[in-house]
Amino acid sequence: MTAPAGPTTLRAYVNERGVSVPPGASALDAVRAFDPAEADALSLGARRLTDSRGLPIASESEVHGGAIYRLLTVRESMPVDAQSDVAPAATTDAQVDAAP
């Protein structure tokens, strides 16, 4: 008697859309099945990958059945010298009341 074969594909979700990938596929492979352009953006660092809880996931991590991934846009941080040109944040009434 032979052992039953394992699944030929795994179902994962990228931005709420289901994709099928082969066992052993990476999270990047799942994103590529979702949208090749998004996979390229992830590879270039313009996008970041998180799990369903918002925790960062390495794109090379192996997909498990039912995995949920979310793609986020990476925002560039403002250079330190440019921050001096930004107007100070408005004060709140609570801050004014607490001032001496």
N, C-alpha and C positions, 0 to 999 in steps of 0.2 A: 504494500500500500504506500503510495507516495504522499508526501506532505502537500497540503494545499499551497498553491502559489500565492505570493504576497500581492498587494495591489499594484496595478500597472501605472496608476496615476494617484496623486494626492490632490485634494481640493484645498485651496488656500484663498484668502480674500485680500485684495489690495484696494484700498479706498472703497470698501463695501461692494466691490465687484468680484465675483467668483472667477478663479482661474484654475486650470488643471496643469500640474507639472509632474514630471517623473520622480519617483523616489530618489533621494540623494540630491535633488535640485537645491540651489541656494535661494535665499530671499531675493537676490538680484534676478535670478531666473524667473521667479514669480512676478516681479515687477516688469520684466521684459515681456512676459506673457500678457500682462495687463496693458502695457503701452511701451513700445521700444524707445520712444523719445524720452519718456520718464526714466527709463533704465539708464539711458545715456546721461541724463541730468544728474541722476544719483551717482553714477560713476565719476562724473566731473566735480561733484561736491556742491552742486546747485540745489540739490534736494537732500533731505535727511529721512531715514526710515525709522519708524517707531512701531512698537507693538500696540495692541488694543488699549493698553493702559497709558500710552504715551511715553514709554521707556525706550531709549535708543536701542536699535537692533543693528548688529553688523551685517552688511549686505552679503557677506560670505557665509553667514550662518545657515544651517540646513533647515529646510522647510519641514514642518510636521503637519499632519492632516488637521485641517481646521484652523490653521494659523491665520491671524488677522494682522495685516500690516497697514500702516498709514504713511503716506508721503507728505512731508512738510517742506515748505520753502525755506531755504537757508537765507537769513538776512545778514547782510554784511554789517559789521559793527562800525561805528563812526570812529575815525582816527582821533587820537587824543588831542592833537592840535586843533581839530575842527570843533571839538566839544566846547572850547572856550568861546566860540562864536554863537553858541546856542543860548537863548534867553533863559534866565533862571525860571524854575517852575513857580507857578502861582502859589501863594500861601493860602492856607485854609483858615476859616474863622477860628478853628481850634488852635492853630499855631499863633494867630494874632492874640487871642485871649491869654495864651500861656507866656507871651513875651513880657519881659519886665517893664 
